Amino acid sequence: MPKQRLFFTTTFRLSAKQSGWLTTAAIKILAEQQKHIDRSAILRGLIDGLALARIDLSTCSTEEEIKHAVAQRLGANSKKRAAGRNNA
């Protein structure tokens, strides 16, 4: 029997760009996989993936620093990508 996950409801704010990225990702998954996945499941998957990758955020003190640390760890040039297209 699969282990049940306990979920907590939390509220936080996203920018219009961040919200749009999540929506686009969900739409692309639906189009490609013919399966609905909600935005909270995408966020949980991203957080779990970051935790599995053991990305150390302890040196970061701002959202901007976290963004660059994650992008660098994933091999992305975050400054170039920020000016580029929206890759959901």
N, C-alpha and C positions, 0 to 999 in steps of 0.2 A: 504494500500500500504506500502511495507517495506521501511524503512528509508534508503536512499542512504548513503554509507560511502564515505568519501573523503579520497583518498590515496595520500601520498606524496612519491616520489621516493627518496631513500637514498642509499648511498653506504657505505659499511663497510666491514671489513675483517674478515674472519673466518679461523681457523686453519684447516688443513686437517682432523683432527679427528672430529671437529665440523661439517664440511661440510659433512663428511661421515655419521655422526649420523643423520643429516637431511635427506640425501638421503635414508638411511636405513629406517627411519620412514615413508617416503613417499611410499617406495616400500612395506613395511608391510601393510600400510593402503590400498594400491591398491590390494594387495593379499587377505586381509581379508574382505574388504568392496566392492571390485570391483569398487572403485571410485578413480579418480585421484585428488590429492591435491598437490598443488605446495609447494615448500619449504618456500616461503614467507608467505603463508597462515598458515603454521605450526608455523612459528615465530610469526606472529600476534596473533595467538591463545594462544601461550605461554605467550606473553607479557600481553594480556588481562586477562588471568588467574592469573598471578602474581599480576596484579593491583586489580582484584576482591578479591584476598586473602589478600590484604593490607599488603604485605610484606614490612617492613620498611628497606630500604637500606641506610638510612641517616647516619648510623654508619660505613658504608663501604667506603673505599677510594681506593680500588684496585679491579681488576677483580677477583682475588683469594678470597678476602673477600666476594664479592658478591656471588660467587659460593658456598662458605661454608654457608653463611647466608640462601640462598635459599634451599640448600640441608638439612640443619638443620630444617628449617621450614616445609619441606616436609617429615621429619622423616627419611631421609637417612643419613647414616654415610658416608659422602663424601670422607673421606680418604680411607675407605675400598672399596668403589665403584670405586674410581679412579684406583685402582689396579685390579679391577674385570672386568667383561665382559661389552661389549658395549650394553646397553639396550635402543635401539631406540623404 
